[in-house]
Amino acid sequence: MILLKKIAFCVFLLVIGMEAHAQLENVIVERYYVSDANDATDVIGGGLPEGSVTYRVYIDLAPGVRLTKLFGTSTAPFSISSTENFFNNISDGETFAKDFIRARYEENTVALDTWLTLGQTTRKQGPITHFGILKSQDDNGSFVGGVNNDGGSEAIAGGLLVNEDPTIGLPLTIADGIDTLVNVPSDWFSFGILDFVTGEDTTIFGSVALKSSFYRENFELSNSGVVGVIPDSNQVIITQLTTKGELSFILNIEVEYFDGNTLVTKQYIGTNNPQNESQEYSPLLSYPPVCGCIDPNYLEYSSSFVCDAEGACETLVVYGCMDELACNYNPQANLNLEEICCYPGACDNRDLEAVCPQLKGESFDLTVFPNPAEEEITINVISGVENNVSYRVINAYGVVMFENMVNNAPLNYVDVVSLEGFPSGIYYVKVYTLLGEQSQLFIKL
């Protein structure tokens, strides 16, 4: 039973790799807008280079989970950078999107300002407060761009922000990525951005100085907690960034959720250096994403990859004992399970002759593949004489899941057994012939 627990733990690690980050489901980088020649004519906002891209970053959380904090520490720095400077509107830009008055979005290039937030994109005005939403989910029209825009310093006819570049999806004149939400967060707090004495923002989020990077080991932006405009998708905007350069970032977030009646606080960090049980590393929080093999059935798999790279998965995992001195040595294995290795006098309380029947001089071979398996296994029995063959598939609790008997089986007998309906776990194939019996372990993913 100890052996089964150890092997089951290996399977659990595979499964947990696919289910990690249960509260943090994704990080979405939306290509919000690309500036054109008309946008570049405006000087009121300080000048926006043609071809600048405005990105919006959303934290995609499980339903019911609240985002409460962005932060940076010495062990998990918070950083955003570009190969060129970030744009900030010098006339009406804000450090925090929650401080915008709705009407300011209609002026020159204000709607493309670089800022931070936790969901909220305008001040509360009467009963209405606006929040960020992906343009693809925004169905309430737009008050940004085109006829809603004042045309900037050159009073461009038809207004600014009308570019219909196909890489941005819906143009801003159709969807502005802004909607309303009833539950407005409170208790806003920030540290590590505004100068403690002057209140000025000299970072990439302010217009005091042009900069291309923001790096903080002592930083916080927090509030009472916020959810996405659409509860089921629960996507919360945290920043808007406009730059002509190549964007990169490493983020850290804090969330709250209920586990039964218990309120749980959890931190997800973009640096693989968790300090306690309440912190968890998530490669989703780094951009651009690192791609590779994301299929745990392959040796090249790594939980640090967040997207598939074609050709990255090459070598299927084959579990087995890789000790050549063991009687159940598997020369086809490429991932060693030391616990299943058996030796005379040391077989973890298992029947040595059942695990290694060759010790009794039996003259048939049993092979079960693939291992681990997903949809089916192939049972191959090779013996020196034609004889009756019967076999069973047994789970870790001794329950027979499948059995079959073949009279006068050929010398090289092959059968394919479907694993449909088999829960993930440890199984044994046990084969009985006139020459004796053998068993072999396999793992169902």
Secondary structure as the mmCIF struct_conf table of DSSP 4:
data_model
#
loop_
_struct_conf.conf_type_id
_struct_conf.id
_struct_conf.beg_label_comp_id
_struct_conf.beg_label_asym_id
_struct_conf.beg_label_seq_id
_struct_conf.end_label_comp_id
_struct_conf.end_label_asym_id
_struct_conf.end_label_seq_id
HELX_RH_AL_P HELX_RH_AL_P1 ILE A 2 GLU A 19
BEND BEND1 ALA A 22 GLN A 23
STRN STRN1 LEU A 24 VAL A 34
TURN_TY1_P TURN_TY1_P1 ALA A 37 ASN A 38
HELX_RH_3T_P HELX_RH_3T_P1 ASP A 39 THR A 41
TURN_TY1_P TURN_TY1_P2 ILE A 44 GLY A 45
BEND BEND2 GLY A 46 GLY A 46
TURN_TY1_P TURN_TY1_P3 GLU A 50 GLY A 51
STRN STRN2 VAL A 53 LEU A 61
TURN_TY1_P TURN_TY1_P4 PRO A 63 GLY A 64
STRN STRN3 ARG A 66 GLY A 72
BEND BEND3 SER A 74 ALA A 76
STRN STRN4 PHE A 78 SER A 82
BEND BEND4 THR A 83 GLU A 84
HELX_LH_PP_P HELX_LH_PP_P1 ASN A 85 ASN A 85
STRN STRN5 PHE A 86 PHE A 86
HELX_LH_PP_P HELX_LH_PP_P2 PHE A 87 PHE A 87
TURN_TY1_P TURN_TY1_P5 ILE A 90 ASP A 92
BEND BEND5 THR A 95 THR A 95
STRN STRN6 PHE A 96 PHE A 96
HELX_RH_3T_P HELX_RH_3T_P2 ALA A 97 ASP A 99
HELX_RH_3T_P HELX_RH_3T_P3 ARG A 102 GLU A 106
BEND BEND6 GLU A 107 GLU A 107
TURN_TY1_P TURN_TY1_P6 ASN A 108 THR A 109
HELX_RH_3T_P HELX_RH_3T_P4 VAL A 110 LEU A 112
STRN STRN7 TRP A 115 LEU A 116
BEND BEND7 LEU A 118 GLY A 119
STRN STRN8 GLN A 120 GLN A 120
BEND BEND8 THR A 122 THR A 122
STRN STRN9 GLN A 125 GLN A 125
TURN_TY1_P TURN_TY1_P7 GLY A 126 PRO A 127
STRN STRN10 ILE A 128 ILE A 128
STRN STRN11 HIS A 130 GLY A 132
HELX_RH_3T_P HELX_RH_3T_P5 LYS A 135 GLN A 137
BEND BEND9 ASN A 140 ASN A 140
BEND BEND10 PHE A 143 GLY A 145
HELX_RH_3T_P HELX_RH_3T_P6 GLY A 146 ASN A 148
BEND BEND11 ASN A 149 ASN A 149
HELX_RH_3T_P HELX_RH_3T_P7 GLY A 152 GLU A 154
TURN_TY1_P TURN_TY1_P8 ALA A 155 ALA A 155
TURN_TY1_P TURN_TY1_P9 ALA A 157 GLY A 158
BEND BEND12 LEU A 160 LEU A 160
HELX_RH_3T_P HELX_RH_3T_P8 PRO A 166 ILE A 168
BEND BEND13 GLY A 169 LEU A 170
TURN_TY1_P TURN_TY1_P10 LEU A 172 ILE A 174
BEND BEND14 GLY A 177 GLY A 177
STRN STRN12 ILE A 178 THR A 180
BEND BEND15 VAL A 182 ASN A 183
STRN STRN13 PHE A 189 PHE A 191
BEND BEND16 GLY A 192 ILE A 193
STRN STRN14 LEU A 194 LEU A 194
TURN_TY1_P TURN_TY1_P11 PHE A 196 THR A 198
STRN STRN15 ASP A 201 ASP A 201
BEND BEND17 THR A 203 THR A 203
TURN_TY1_P TURN_TY1_P12 ILE A 204 PHE A 205
BEND BEND18 GLY A 206 ALA A 209
BEND BEND19 SER A 212 SER A 212
STRN STRN16 SER A 213 ARG A 216
BEND BEND20 GLU A 217 ASN A 218
STRN STRN17 PHE A 219 VAL A 226
BEND BEND21 VAL A 229 ILE A 230
TURN_TY1_P TURN_TY1_P13 PRO A 231 SER A 233
STRN STRN18 GLN A 235 THR A 243
BEND BEND22 LYS A 244 GLY A 245
STRN STRN19 LEU A 247 ILE A 250
STRN STRN20 ASN A 252 ASP A 259
TURN_TY1_P TURN_TY1_P14 GLY A 260 ASN A 261
STRN STRN21 THR A 262 ILE A 269
BEND BEND23 GLY A 270 ASN A 272
BEND BEND24 ASN A 276 ASN A 276
TURN_TY1_P TURN_TY1_P15 GLU A 277 SER A 278
STRN STRN22 GLN A 279 TYR A 281
HELX_RH_3T_P HELX_RH_3T_P9 PRO A 283 LEU A 285
STRN STRN23 SER A 286 TYR A 287
BEND BEND25 PRO A 288 PRO A 288
HELX_LH_PP_P HELX_LH_PP_P3 PRO A 289 VAL A 290
STRN STRN24 CYS A 291 GLY A 292
STRN STRN25 CYS A 293 CYS A 293
TURN_TY1_P TURN_TY1_P16 PRO A 296 ASN A 297
STRN STRN26 TYR A 298 TYR A 298
TURN_TY1_P TURN_TY1_P17 LEU A 299 GLU A 300
STRN STRN27 TYR A 301 TYR A 301
TURN_TY1_P TURN_TY1_P18 SER A 303 SER A 304
STRN STRN28 CYS A 307 ASP A 308
TURN_TY1_P TURN_TY1_P19 GLU A 310 GLY A 311
STRN STRN29 LEU A 316 LEU A 316
STRN STRN30 TYR A 319 GLY A 320
STRN STRN31 CYS A 321 CYS A 321
TURN_TY1_P TURN_TY1_P20 GLU A 324 LEU A 325
BEND BEND26 ALA A 326 ALA A 326
TURN_TY1_P TURN_TY1_P21 CYS A 327 ASN A 328
STRN STRN32 TYR A 329 TYR A 329
TURN_TY1_P TURN_TY1_P22 PRO A 331 GLN A 332
BEND BEND27 ASN A 334 ASN A 334
STRN STRN33 LEU A 335 ASN A 336
HELX_RH_3T_P HELX_RH_3T_P10 GLU A 338 ILE A 340
STRN STRN34 TYR A 343 TYR A 343
TURN_TY1_P TURN_TY1_P23 PRO A 344 GLY A 345
STRN STRN35 ALA A 346 ALA A 346
BEND BEND28 CYS A 347 CYS A 347
TURN_TY1_P TURN_TY1_P24 ASP A 348 ASN A 349
BEND BEND29 ARG A 350 ARG A 350
HELX_RH_AL_P HELX_RH_AL_P2 LEU A 352 VAL A 355
HELX_RH_3T_P HELX_RH_3T_P11 PRO A 357 LYS A 360
TURN_TY1_P TURN_TY1_P25 GLY A 361 GLY A 361
STRN STRN36 PHE A 364 PHE A 369
BEND BEND30 PRO A 370 PRO A 372
STRN STRN37 ALA A 373 ALA A 373
BEND BEND31 GLU A 374 GLU A 375
STRN STRN38 GLU A 376 SER A 383
BEND BEND32 GLY A 384 VAL A 385
STRN STRN39 ASN A 387 ASN A 395
TURN_TY1_P TURN_TY1_P26 ALA A 396 TYR A 397
BEND BEND33 GLY A 398 GLY A 398
STRN STRN40 VAL A 400 ALA A 409
BEND BEND34 LEU A 411 LEU A 411
STRN STRN41 ASN A 412 SER A 418
TURN_TY1_P TURN_TY1_P27 GLU A 420 GLY A 421
HELX_LH_PP_P HELX_LH_PP_P4 PHE A 422 PRO A 423
BEND BEND35 SER A 424 SER A 424
STRN STRN42 GLY A 425 THR A 433
TURN_TY1_P TURN_TY1_P28 LEU A 434 LEU A 435
STRN STRN43 GLY A 436 LYS A 444
#
